[in-house]
Amino acid sequence: MRVLVIGRTGQVSTELLARLPAAGHEATGLEPPGFDLTDAAQVEAAFARYRPEAVINAAAYTAVDRAEDDRAPAFAVNATGPRLLGEAAARAGVPVIHYSTDYVFDGVKGSPYTEADAPAPVGAYGASKLAGELLLHLAQPRSVTFRTAWVCSAHGNNFVKTMLRSGRERPELRVVADQHGAPTFADDLADAAIALLPRLAAAPAGEDCFGVFHLTGQPYTTWHGFAEAIFAGAAARGQAAPKLTAITTADYPTRATRPANSRLDCSRAAERLGIQAADWRRGLDRCLDALLKETTP
C-alpha cells in the first residue's frame, strides 16, 4: 500500500517510516517546513501527488504547557489538521489512523478510563486533541484514533532520555509519584498501525474496526516507578544511577494541569482489533539497548 505519514522526525513517525517498507508498504513522510498540515491547499496537493491508499497522522502540537498561552497554533495543528486530512481522505476513499491522548480526560476517575467515559479535558492541549478526534471522525468515518500516553522511544524528546541525561548530571532526582499511567513505546504504536492497515483498507464505513480505541503499554505504574525501571535498566548496562526521591504533583507545579490518572483501559482494542497492549518493560529494554552501550558492570 501507498501510505502517507504526516510527520517525519517525531517519535512515532520515525518508527513508522522505518517499519512500513519492511512490511511491504511504500511510505512517504511529510512535515514542516515542506508541508503545512493546517493548509487545505497543501493537504489536497499532497493527496494528488502521492495518491495514498492510507494515511497515518503522527503529527501533533505537543507542548502541553505552552499550549495554555498558545492556543491558536495548538488547535490549528491538533484540530484543524485532522479535519483537513479527514476531508481529503474521504474524497480519496482512503482510511486514516490518528493518534490522540489521555489528556482528553480530567484524570479524576478512580479506575482506568474506557472509550465509553465522557472526555473532560482541563487544558488547551487536551481540548485541542479532543477537537481533532471529533472533527476527523466527522469528516471521515473510516478512521481509527488511538488514544495513548507517556510515549517514549530512542528518538526525540521523552521521559527516558530526560531521565538518563538528568541522571548523568545530578546525583539525586525528584520524580512525581502520584500520577498513574503506562509508558508506551513508539515502535509498538507503529507496529499496531501497520498490522491494522490491510483490514482498514478493505473495510467499509460502519465496520467495528473504525472508531476510537485506547492503546498504551502495560502494566500501569507511576512516573517514579517508570524512573526506577529506567535506572535499573541503565545500571544493568553499566551506567551509574542517581538516588530517586518520590514527590507529589504539588511539589512540581506546571503551567498545565497533568492528569493524576492517565490509565487507559485497552481491552476494546484487543477485542475488536486483536491488538494487545504491549509490555512497556520490553520496550524499555529495546530503548535502552539503542541508547546505551552494553557494558559489563
Summary of the structure (lengths in Angstrom):
residues: 297
radius of gyration: 19.0
end to end distance: 46.1
largest distance: 58.0
contacts: 1035
relative contact order: 0.16
helix: 44%
strand: 18%
